[in-house]
Amino acid sequence: MCRGNSGSIHRHCGLLQVAQATVQLLHHPGLTKLDSLLAEEKGLLQGLDDKEGGLSCVGQLTKTLDRQLKLPAAEW
């Protein structure tokens, strides 16, 4: 596609960088931690929408912090 066409590579340099970063992220060993953090964030946002949102969010946040504190520091 871009072989021998440096102008095309320069035009699409930003897109190529984003694609490379995406591939690196998907192969990174910390991806599961990122997925769990995103799940926690979604849960907190949904909890804020409840009538008792503040209380359920505080409870969920406390459980998350307790789990994190039990992990060795190297796993944070």
PyMOL Python script that loads the backbone (N, CA, C, O; Angstrom):
from pymol import cmd

cmd.read_pdbstr("""\
ATOM      1  N   MET A   1       0.831  -1.184   0.000  1.00  0.00           N
ATOM      2  CA  MET A   1       0.000   0.000   0.000  1.00  0.00           C
ATOM      3  C   MET A   1       0.879   1.252   0.000  1.00  0.00           C
ATOM      4  O   MET A   1       0.762   2.096  -0.888  1.00  0.00           O
ATOM      5  N   CYS A   2       1.745   1.368   0.983  1.00  0.00           N
ATOM      6  CA  CYS A   2       2.589   2.556   1.085  1.00  0.00           C
ATOM      7  C   CYS A   2       4.025   2.262   0.667  1.00  0.00           C
ATOM      8  O   CYS A   2       4.891   3.133   0.758  1.00  0.00           O
ATOM      9  N   ARG A   3       4.274   1.064   0.220  1.00  0.00           N
ATOM     10  CA  ARG A   3       5.630   0.658  -0.126  1.00  0.00           C
ATOM     11  C   ARG A   3       6.168   1.532  -1.261  1.00  0.00           C
ATOM     12  O   ARG A   3       5.580   1.617  -2.339  1.00  0.00           O
ATOM     13  N   GLY A   4       7.291   2.172  -0.988  1.00  0.00           N
ATOM     14  CA  GLY A   4       7.924   3.003  -1.998  1.00  0.00           C
ATOM     15  C   GLY A   4       7.263   4.356  -2.188  1.00  0.00           C
ATOM     16  O   GLY A   4       7.634   5.101  -3.094  1.00  0.00           O
ATOM     17  N   ASN A   5       6.304   4.681  -1.361  1.00  0.00           N
ATOM     18  CA  ASN A   5       5.582   5.942  -1.499  1.00  0.00           C
ATOM     19  C   ASN A   5       5.678   6.694  -0.176  1.00  0.00           C
ATOM     20  O   ASN A   5       4.781   6.623   0.663  1.00  0.00           O
ATOM     21  N   SER A   6       6.790   7.418  -0.008  1.00  0.00           N
ATOM     22  CA  SER A   6       7.021   8.105   1.265  1.00  0.00           C
ATOM     23  C   SER A   6       5.996   9.206   1.524  1.00  0.00           C
ATOM     24  O   SER A   6       5.705   9.509   2.681  1.00  0.00           O
ATOM     25  N   GLY A   7       5.454   9.799   0.494  1.00  0.00           N
ATOM     26  CA  GLY A   7       4.428  10.828   0.681  1.00  0.00           C
ATOM     27  C   GLY A   7       3.184  10.263   1.345  1.00  0.00           C
ATOM     28  O   GLY A   7       2.579  10.906   2.203  1.00  0.00           O
ATOM     29  N   SER A   8       2.813   9.068   0.946  1.00  0.00           N
ATOM     30  CA  SER A   8       1.651   8.419   1.535  1.00  0.00           C
ATOM     31  C   SER A   8       1.907   8.089   3.006  1.00  0.00           C
ATOM     32  O   SER A   8       1.014   8.227   3.842  1.00  0.00           O
ATOM     33  N   ILE A   9       3.120   7.656   3.315  1.00  0.00           N
ATOM     34  CA  ILE A   9       3.471   7.353   4.703  1.00  0.00           C
ATOM     35  C   ILE A   9       3.398   8.621   5.546  1.00  0.00           C
ATOM     36  O   ILE A   9       2.869   8.596   6.658  1.00  0.00           O
ATOM     37  N   HIS A  10       3.914   9.706   5.037  1.00  0.00           N
ATOM     38  CA  HIS A  10       3.886  10.978   5.787  1.00  0.00           C
ATOM     39  C   HIS A  10       2.459  11.473   5.970  1.00  0.00           C
ATOM     40  O   HIS A  10       2.124  12.008   7.026  1.00  0.00           O
ATOM     41  N   ARG A  11       1.621  11.303   4.964  1.00  0.00           N
ATOM     42  CA  ARG A  11       0.226  11.747   5.073  1.00  0.00           C
ATOM     43  C   ARG A  11      -0.543  10.961   6.133  1.00  0.00           C
ATOM     44  O   ARG A  11      -1.419  11.503   6.808  1.00  0.00           O
ATOM     45  N   HIS A  12      -0.209   9.694   6.268  1.00  0.00           N
ATOM     46  CA  HIS A  12      -0.961   8.827   7.185  1.00  0.00           C
ATOM     47  C   HIS A  12      -0.172   8.490   8.447  1.00  0.00           C
ATOM     48  O   HIS A  12      -0.487   7.522   9.140  1.00  0.00           O
ATOM     49  N   CYS A  13       0.834   9.273   8.739  1.00  0.00           N
ATOM     50  CA  CYS A  13       1.699   9.013   9.894  1.00  0.00           C
ATOM     51  C   CYS A  13       0.907   8.976  11.206  1.00  0.00           C
ATOM     52  O   CYS A  13       1.135   8.092  12.032  1.00  0.00           O
ATOM     53  N   GLY A  14       0.001   9.899  11.405  1.00  0.00           N
ATOM     54  CA  GLY A  14      -0.795   9.946  12.632  1.00  0.00           C
ATOM     55  C   GLY A  14      -1.642   8.699  12.805  1.00  0.00           C
ATOM     56  O   GLY A  14      -1.705   8.132  13.896  1.00  0.00           O
ATOM     57  N   LEU A  15      -2.291   8.273  11.735  1.00  0.00           N
ATOM     58  CA  LEU A  15      -3.121   7.074  11.781  1.00  0.00           C
ATOM     59  C   LEU A  15      -2.269   5.836  12.061  1.00  0.00           C
ATOM     60  O   LEU A  15      -2.676   4.956  12.820  1.00  0.00           O
ATOM     61  N   LEU A  16      -1.102   5.771  11.457  1.00  0.00           N
ATOM     62  CA  LEU A  16      -0.206   4.635  11.697  1.00  0.00           C
ATOM     63  C   LEU A  16       0.257   4.595  13.150  1.00  0.00           C
ATOM     64  O   LEU A  16       0.383   3.515  13.726  1.00  0.00           O
ATOM     65  N   GLN A  17       0.509   5.750  13.745  1.00  0.00           N
ATOM     66  CA  GLN A  17       0.925   5.807  15.147  1.00  0.00           C
ATOM     67  C   GLN A  17      -0.199   5.339  16.068  1.00  0.00           C
ATOM     68  O   GLN A  17       0.041   4.606  17.027  1.00  0.00           O
ATOM     69  N   VAL A  18      -1.416   5.763  15.772  1.00  0.00           N
ATOM     70  CA  VAL A  18      -2.559   5.348  16.584  1.00  0.00           C
ATOM     71  C   VAL A  18      -2.762   3.841  16.463  1.00  0.00           C
ATOM     72  O   VAL A  18      -3.029   3.171  17.460  1.00  0.00           O
ATOM     73  N   ALA A  19      -2.639   3.307  15.261  1.00  0.00           N
ATOM     74  CA  ALA A  19      -2.799   1.866  15.054  1.00  0.00           C
ATOM     75  C   ALA A  19      -1.721   1.090  15.803  1.00  0.00           C
ATOM     76  O   ALA A  19      -2.010   0.071  16.431  1.00  0.00           O
ATOM     77  N   GLN A  20      -0.487   1.566  15.739  1.00  0.00           N
ATOM     78  CA  GLN A  20       0.602   0.892  16.441  1.00  0.00           C
ATOM     79  C   GLN A  20       0.384   0.940  17.950  1.00  0.00           C
ATOM     80  O   GLN A  20       0.611  -0.056  18.637  1.00  0.00           O
ATOM     81  N   ALA A  21      -0.048   2.074  18.470  1.00  0.00           N
ATOM     82  CA  ALA A  21      -0.307   2.195  19.902  1.00  0.00           C
ATOM     83  C   ALA A  21      -1.435   1.261  20.332  1.00  0.00           C
ATOM     84  O   ALA A  21      -1.374   0.673  21.413  1.00  0.00           O
ATOM     85  N   THR A  22      -2.458   1.120  19.500  1.00  0.00           N
ATOM     86  CA  THR A  22      -3.580   0.224  19.809  1.00  0.00           C
ATOM     87  C   THR A  22      -3.116  -1.222  19.876  1.00  0.00           C
ATOM     88  O   THR A  22      -3.491  -1.959  20.788  1.00  0.00           O
ATOM     89  N   VAL A  23      -2.309  -1.623  18.919  1.00  0.00           N
ATOM     90  CA  VAL A  23      -1.787  -2.991  18.903  1.00  0.00           C
ATOM     91  C   VAL A  23      -0.927  -3.245  20.144  1.00  0.00           C
ATOM     92  O   VAL A  23      -1.034  -4.299  20.770  1.00  0.00           O
ATOM     93  N   GLN A  24      -0.082  -2.285  20.496  1.00  0.00           N
ATOM     94  CA  GLN A  24       0.763  -2.447  21.678  1.00  0.00           C
ATOM     95  C   GLN A  24      -0.075  -2.540  22.944  1.00  0.00           C
ATOM     96  O   GLN A  24       0.233  -3.337  23.830  1.00  0.00           O
ATOM     97  N   LEU A  25      -1.122  -1.743  23.041  1.00  0.00           N
ATOM     98  CA  LEU A  25      -1.989  -1.786  24.216  1.00  0.00           C
ATOM     99  C   LEU A  25      -2.689  -3.125  24.327  1.00  0.00           C
ATOM    100  O   LEU A  25      -2.785  -3.685  25.419  1.00  0.00           O
ATOM    101  N   LEU A  26      -3.178  -3.646  23.215  1.00  0.00           N
ATOM    102  CA  LEU A  26      -3.903  -4.911  23.249  1.00  0.00           C
ATOM    103  C   LEU A  26      -3.013  -6.087  23.624  1.00  0.00           C
ATOM    104  O   LEU A  26      -3.508  -7.109  24.099  1.00  0.00           O
ATOM    105  N   HIS A  27      -1.718  -5.958  23.419  1.00  0.00           N
ATOM    106  CA  HIS A  27      -0.786  -7.017  23.786  1.00  0.00           C
ATOM    107  C   HIS A  27      -0.114  -6.764  25.131  1.00  0.00           C
ATOM    108  O   HIS A  27       0.698  -7.576  25.574  1.00  0.00           O
ATOM    109  N   HIS A  28      -0.435  -5.666  25.778  1.00  0.00           N
ATOM    110  CA  HIS A  28       0.214  -5.315  27.048  1.00  0.00           C
ATOM    111  C   HIS A  28      -0.350  -6.181  28.175  1.00  0.00           C
ATOM    112  O   HIS A  28      -1.557  -6.415  28.230  1.00  0.00           O
ATOM    113  N   PRO A  29       0.518  -6.661  29.078  1.00  0.00           N
ATOM    114  CA  PRO A  29       0.037  -7.519  30.167  1.00  0.00           C
ATOM    115  C   PRO A  29      -0.867  -6.789  31.164  1.00  0.00           C
ATOM    116  O   PRO A  29      -1.609  -7.441  31.898  1.00  0.00           O
ATOM    117  N   GLY A  30      -0.823  -5.478  31.206  1.00  0.00           N
ATOM    118  CA  GLY A  30      -1.661  -4.728  32.138  1.00  0.00           C
ATOM    119  C   GLY A  30      -3.063  -4.465  31.620  1.00  0.00           C
ATOM    120  O   GLY A  30      -3.831  -3.746  32.260  1.00  0.00           O
ATOM    121  N   LEU A  31      -3.412  -5.035  30.471  1.00  0.00           N
ATOM    122  CA  LEU A  31      -4.721  -4.783  29.880  1.00  0.00           C
ATOM    123  C   LEU A  31      -5.853  -5.263  30.771  1.00  0.00           C
ATOM    124  O   LEU A  31      -6.900  -4.618  30.833  1.00  0.00           O
ATOM    125  N   THR A  32      -5.668  -6.372  31.455  1.00  0.00           N
ATOM    126  CA  THR A  32      -6.733  -6.877  32.327  1.00  0.00           C
ATOM    127  C   THR A  32      -6.994  -5.913  33.477  1.00  0.00           C
ATOM    128  O   THR A  32      -8.134  -5.762  33.916  1.00  0.00           O
ATOM    129  N   LYS A  33      -5.942  -5.259  33.967  1.00  0.00           N
ATOM    130  CA  LYS A  33      -6.135  -4.264  35.029  1.00  0.00           C
ATOM    131  C   LYS A  33      -6.930  -3.077  34.510  1.00  0.00           C
ATOM    132  O   LYS A  33      -7.795  -2.540  35.202  1.00  0.00           O
ATOM    133  N   LEU A  34      -6.623  -2.676  33.275  1.00  0.00           N
ATOM    134  CA  LEU A  34      -7.349  -1.566  32.668  1.00  0.00           C
ATOM    135  C   LEU A  34      -8.821  -1.929  32.490  1.00  0.00           C
ATOM    136  O   LEU A  34      -9.703  -1.108  32.741  1.00  0.00           O
ATOM    137  N   ASP A  35      -9.079  -3.153  32.058  1.00  0.00           N
ATOM    138  CA  ASP A  35     -10.465  -3.603  31.898  1.00  0.00           C
ATOM    139  C   ASP A  35     -11.212  -3.577  33.224  1.00  0.00           C
ATOM    140  O   ASP A  35     -12.370  -3.162  33.281  1.00  0.00           O
ATOM    141  N   SER A  36     -10.552  -4.020  34.291  1.00  0.00           N
ATOM    142  CA  SER A  36     -11.226  -4.028  35.592  1.00  0.00           C
ATOM    143  C   SER A  36     -11.457  -2.603  36.099  1.00  0.00           C
ATOM    144  O   SER A  36     -12.482  -2.327  36.722  1.00  0.00           O
ATOM    145  N   LEU A  37     -10.516  -1.704  35.837  1.00  0.00           N
ATOM    146  CA  LEU A  37     -10.718  -0.308  36.231  1.00  0.00           C
ATOM    147  C   LEU A  37     -11.882   0.324  35.470  1.00  0.00           C
ATOM    148  O   LEU A  37     -12.671   1.077  36.041  1.00  0.00           O
ATOM    149  N   LEU A  38     -11.982   0.012  34.181  1.00  0.00           N
ATOM    150  CA  LEU A  38     -13.098   0.535  33.395  1.00  0.00           C
ATOM    151  C   LEU A  38     -14.428  -0.018  33.899  1.00  0.00           C
ATOM    152  O   LEU A  38     -15.430   0.696  33.930  1.00  0.00           O
ATOM    153  N   ALA A  39     -14.436  -1.285  34.293  1.00  0.00           N
ATOM    154  CA  ALA A  39     -15.658  -1.867  34.840  1.00  0.00           C
ATOM    155  C   ALA A  39     -16.043  -1.184  36.158  1.00  0.00           C
ATOM    156  O   ALA A  39     -17.220  -0.924  36.409  1.00  0.00           O
ATOM    157  N   GLU A  40     -15.049  -0.898  36.990  1.00  0.00           N
ATOM    158  CA  GLU A  40     -15.321  -0.189  38.245  1.00  0.00           C
ATOM    159  C   GLU A  40     -15.879   1.205  37.966  1.00  0.00           C
ATOM    160  O   GLU A  40     -16.816   1.652  38.628  1.00  0.00           O
ATOM    161  N   GLU A  41     -15.297   1.883  36.985  1.00  0.00           N
ATOM    162  CA  GLU A  41     -15.766   3.223  36.638  1.00  0.00           C
ATOM    163  C   GLU A  41     -17.214   3.182  36.165  1.00  0.00           C
ATOM    164  O   GLU A  41     -18.024   4.020  36.562  1.00  0.00           O
ATOM    165  N   LYS A  42     -17.538   2.217  35.326  1.00  0.00           N
ATOM    166  CA  LYS A  42     -18.919   2.091  34.843  1.00  0.00           C
ATOM    167  C   LYS A  42     -19.877   1.829  35.991  1.00  0.00           C
ATOM    168  O   LYS A  42     -20.971   2.391  36.047  1.00  0.00           O
ATOM    169  N   GLY A  43     -19.447   0.959  36.916  1.00  0.00           N
ATOM    170  CA  GLY A  43     -20.292   0.660  38.066  1.00  0.00           C
ATOM    171  C   GLY A  43     -20.531   1.881  38.934  1.00  0.00           C
ATOM    172  O   GLY A  43     -21.640   2.103  39.421  1.00  0.00           O
ATOM    173  N   LEU A  44     -19.481   2.672  39.127  1.00  0.00           N
ATOM    174  CA  LEU A  44     -19.632   3.899  39.923  1.00  0.00           C
ATOM    175  C   LEU A  44     -20.563   4.890  39.242  1.00  0.00           C
ATOM    176  O   LEU A  44     -21.401   5.514  39.893  1.00  0.00           O
ATOM    177  N   LEU A  45     -20.413   5.032  37.937  1.00  0.00           N
ATOM    178  CA  LEU A  45     -21.279   5.965  37.212  1.00  0.00           C
ATOM    179  C   LEU A  45     -22.728   5.513  37.240  1.00  0.00           C
ATOM    180  O   LEU A  45     -23.633   6.340  37.352  1.00  0.00           O
ATOM    181  N   GLN A  46     -22.961   4.206  37.138  1.00  0.00           N
ATOM    182  CA  GLN A  46     -24.325   3.697  37.227  1.00  0.00           C
ATOM    183  C   GLN A  46     -24.877   3.878  38.639  1.00  0.00           C
ATOM    184  O   GLN A  46     -26.060   4.163  38.822  1.00  0.00           O
ATOM    185  N   GLY A  47     -24.011   3.709  39.625  1.00  0.00           N
ATOM    186  CA  GLY A  47     -24.440   3.885  41.006  1.00  0.00           C
ATOM    187  C   GLY A  47     -24.838   5.314  41.309  1.00  0.00           C
ATOM    188  O   GLY A  47     -25.733   5.558  42.118  1.00  0.00           O
ATOM    189  N   LEU A  48     -24.176   6.259  40.662  1.00  0.00           N
ATOM    190  CA  LEU A  48     -24.523   7.665  40.877  1.00  0.00           C
ATOM    191  C   LEU A  48     -25.906   7.991  40.330  1.00  0.00           C
ATOM    192  O   LEU A  48     -26.527   8.971  40.741  1.00  0.00           O
ATOM    193  N   ASP A  49     -26.384   7.172  39.410  1.00  0.00           N
ATOM    194  CA  ASP A  49     -27.693   7.410  38.810  1.00  0.00           C
ATOM    195  C   ASP A  49     -28.820   6.864  39.676  1.00  0.00           C
ATOM    196  O   ASP A  49     -29.981   7.227  39.486  1.00  0.00           O
ATOM    197  N   ASP A  50     -28.485   5.992  40.629  1.00  0.00           N
ATOM    198  CA  ASP A  50     -29.502   5.434  41.517  1.00  0.00           C
ATOM    199  C   ASP A  50     -29.999   6.493  42.495  1.00  0.00           C
ATOM    200  O   ASP A  50     -29.364   7.530  42.689  1.00  0.00           O
ATOM    201  N   LYS A  51     -31.148   6.212  43.108  1.00  0.00           N
ATOM    202  CA  LYS A  51     -31.685   7.143  44.101  1.00  0.00           C
ATOM    203  C   LYS A  51     -30.788   7.224  45.324  1.00  0.00           C
ATOM    204  O   LYS A  51     -30.627   8.291  45.918  1.00  0.00           O
ATOM    205  N   GLU A  52     -30.206   6.095  45.696  1.00  0.00           N
ATOM    206  CA  GLU A  52     -29.284   6.067  46.822  1.00  0.00           C
ATOM    207  C   GLU A  52     -27.856   6.009  46.296  1.00  0.00           C
ATOM    208  O   GLU A  52     -27.004   5.332  46.872  1.00  0.00           O
ATOM    209  N   GLY A  53     -27.600   6.706  45.222  1.00  0.00           N
ATOM    210  CA  GLY A  53     -26.327   6.641  44.519  1.00  0.00           C
ATOM    211  C   GLY A  53     -25.112   6.876  45.376  1.00  0.00           C
ATOM    212  O   GLY A  53     -24.119   6.157  45.259  1.00  0.00           O
ATOM    213  N   GLY A  54     -25.172   7.868  46.231  1.00  0.00           N
ATOM    214  CA  GLY A  54     -24.014   8.171  47.049  1.00  0.00           C
ATOM    215  C   GLY A  54     -23.619   7.013  47.951  1.00  0.00           C
ATOM    216  O   GLY A  54     -22.435   6.705  48.092  1.00  0.00           O
ATOM    217  N   LEU A  55     -24.609   6.373  48.560  1.00  0.00           N
ATOM    218  CA  LEU A  55     -24.315   5.276  49.484  1.00  0.00           C
ATOM    219  C   LEU A  55     -23.783   4.053  48.757  1.00  0.00           C
ATOM    220  O   LEU A  55     -22.827   3.427  49.216  1.00  0.00           O
ATOM    221  N   SER A  56     -24.395   3.702  47.619  1.00  0.00           N
ATOM    222  CA  SER A  56     -23.923   2.514  46.908  1.00  0.00           C
ATOM    223  C   SER A  56     -22.545   2.757  46.310  1.00  0.00           C
ATOM    224  O   SER A  56     -21.728   1.838  46.256  1.00  0.00           O
ATOM    225  N   CYS A  57     -22.277   3.967  45.865  1.00  0.00           N
ATOM    226  CA  CYS A  57     -20.963   4.285  45.302  1.00  0.00           C
ATOM    227  C   CYS A  57     -19.880   4.240  46.368  1.00  0.00           C
ATOM    228  O   CYS A  57     -18.772   3.768  46.115  1.00  0.00           O
ATOM    229  N   VAL A  58     -20.196   4.722  47.544  1.00  0.00           N
ATOM    230  CA  VAL A  58     -19.218   4.692  48.637  1.00  0.00           C
ATOM    231  C   VAL A  58     -18.909   3.240  49.000  1.00  0.00           C
ATOM    232  O   VAL A  58     -17.749   2.892  49.224  1.00  0.00           O
ATOM    233  N   GLY A  59     -19.920   2.404  49.057  1.00  0.00           N
ATOM    234  CA  GLY A  59     -19.706   0.999  49.363  1.00  0.00           C
ATOM    235  C   GLY A  59     -18.874   0.305  48.297  1.00  0.00           C
ATOM    236  O   GLY A  59     -17.971  -0.471  48.611  1.00  0.00           O
ATOM    237  N   GLN A  60     -19.176   0.582  47.046  1.00  0.00           N
ATOM    238  CA  GLN A  60     -18.430  -0.026  45.949  1.00  0.00           C
ATOM    239  C   GLN A  60     -16.983   0.471  45.935  1.00  0.00           C
ATOM    240  O   GLN A  60     -16.057  -0.307  45.706  1.00  0.00           O
ATOM    241  N   LEU A  61     -16.800   1.741  46.176  1.00  0.00           N
ATOM    242  CA  LEU A  61     -15.455   2.309  46.205  1.00  0.00           C
ATOM    243  C   LEU A  61     -14.647   1.735  47.371  1.00  0.00           C
ATOM    244  O   LEU A  61     -13.452   1.475  47.229  1.00  0.00           O
ATOM    245  N   THR A  62     -15.288   1.538  48.510  1.00  0.00           N
ATOM    246  CA  THR A  62     -14.618   0.947  49.665  1.00  0.00           C
ATOM    247  C   THR A  62     -14.168  -0.478  49.361  1.00  0.00           C
ATOM    248  O   THR A  62     -13.051  -0.860  49.711  1.00  0.00           O
ATOM    249  N   LYS A  63     -15.022  -1.268  48.713  1.00  0.00           N
ATOM    250  CA  LYS A  63     -14.659  -2.640  48.351  1.00  0.00           C
ATOM    251  C   LYS A  63     -13.481  -2.647  47.387  1.00  0.00           C
ATOM    252  O   LYS A  63     -12.570  -3.463  47.525  1.00  0.00           O
ATOM    253  N   THR A  64     -13.494  -1.751  46.420  1.00  0.00           N
ATOM    254  CA  THR A  64     -12.404  -1.677  45.445  1.00  0.00           C
ATOM    255  C   THR A  64     -11.093  -1.312  46.126  1.00  0.00           C
ATOM    256  O   THR A  64     -10.057  -1.916  45.851  1.00  0.00           O
ATOM    257  N   LEU A  65     -11.138  -0.328  47.009  1.00  0.00           N
ATOM    258  CA  LEU A  65      -9.923   0.082  47.718  1.00  0.00           C
ATOM    259  C   LEU A  65      -9.410  -1.030  48.626  1.00  0.00           C
ATOM    260  O   LEU A  65      -8.200  -1.229  48.733  1.00  0.00           O
ATOM    261  N   ASP A  66     -10.309  -1.752  49.277  1.00  0.00           N
ATOM    262  CA  ASP A  66      -9.891  -2.872  50.117  1.00  0.00           C
ATOM    263  C   ASP A  66      -9.174  -3.933  49.290  1.00  0.00           C
ATOM    264  O   ASP A  66      -8.143  -4.460  49.709  1.00  0.00           O
ATOM    265  N   ARG A  67      -9.722  -4.249  48.108  1.00  0.00           N
ATOM    266  CA  ARG A  67      -9.074  -5.232  47.233  1.00  0.00           C
ATOM    267  C   ARG A  67      -7.698  -4.751  46.805  1.00  0.00           C
ATOM    268  O   ARG A  67      -6.746  -5.531  46.785  1.00  0.00           O
ATOM    269  N   GLN A  68      -7.583  -3.480  46.464  1.00  0.00           N
ATOM    270  CA  GLN A  68      -6.306  -2.941  46.007  1.00  0.00           C
ATOM    271  C   GLN A  68      -5.274  -2.936  47.129  1.00  0.00           C
ATOM    272  O   GLN A  68      -4.095  -3.198  46.888  1.00  0.00           O
ATOM    273  N   LEU A  69      -5.701  -2.644  48.336  1.00  0.00           N
ATOM    274  CA  LEU A  69      -4.767  -2.608  49.459  1.00  0.00           C
ATOM    275  C   LEU A  69      -4.250  -3.999  49.822  1.00  0.00           C
ATOM    276  O   LEU A  69      -3.162  -4.126  50.383  1.00  0.00           O
ATOM    277  N   LYS A  70      -5.016  -5.033  49.509  1.00  0.00           N
ATOM    278  CA  LYS A  70      -4.583  -6.399  49.789  1.00  0.00           C
ATOM    279  C   LYS A  70      -3.577  -6.905  48.753  1.00  0.00           C
ATOM    280  O   LYS A  70      -2.877  -7.888  48.999  1.00  0.00           O
ATOM    281  N   LEU A  71      -3.500  -6.241  47.597  1.00  0.00           N
ATOM    282  CA  LEU A  71      -2.554  -6.649  46.563  1.00  0.00           C
ATOM    283  C   LEU A  71      -1.150  -6.173  46.918  1.00  0.00           C
ATOM    284  O   LEU A  71      -0.999  -5.138  47.567  1.00  0.00           O
ATOM    285  N   PRO A  72      -0.128  -6.907  46.507  1.00  0.00           N
ATOM    286  CA  PRO A  72       1.237  -6.409  46.681  1.00  0.00           C
ATOM    287  C   PRO A  72       1.431  -5.127  45.864  1.00  0.00           C
ATOM    288  O   PRO A  72       0.798  -4.944  44.824  1.00  0.00           O
ATOM    289  N   ALA A  73       2.300  -4.257  46.337  1.00  0.00           N
ATOM    290  CA  ALA A  73       2.498  -2.964  45.685  1.00  0.00           C
ATOM    291  C   ALA A  73       2.949  -3.120  44.233  1.00  0.00           C
ATOM    292  O   ALA A  73       2.653  -2.256  43.407  1.00  0.00           O
ATOM    293  N   ALA A  74       3.647  -4.187  43.911  1.00  0.00           N
ATOM    294  CA  ALA A  74       4.127  -4.393  42.549  1.00  0.00           C
ATOM    295  C   ALA A  74       2.979  -4.623  41.568  1.00  0.00           C
ATOM    296  O   ALA A  74       3.150  -4.405  40.369  1.00  0.00           O
ATOM    297  N   GLU A  75       1.820  -5.056  42.048  1.00  0.00           N
ATOM    298  CA  GLU A  75       0.680  -5.335  41.171  1.00  0.00           C
ATOM    299  C   GLU A  75      -0.214  -4.123  40.941  1.00  0.00           C
ATOM    300  O   GLU A  75      -1.154  -4.203  40.150  1.00  0.00           O
ATOM    301  N   TRP A  76       0.047  -3.025  41.596  1.00  0.00           N
ATOM    302  CA  TRP A  76      -0.760  -1.820  41.410  1.00  0.00           C
ATOM    303  C   TRP A  76      -0.463  -1.309  40.065  1.00  0.00           C
ATOM    304  O   TRP A  76      -1.018  -0.289  39.655  1.00  0.00           O
TER     305      TRP A  76
END
""", "prot")
cmd.dss("prot")
cmd.show_as("cartoon", "prot")
cmd.util.cbc("prot")
cmd.orient("prot")
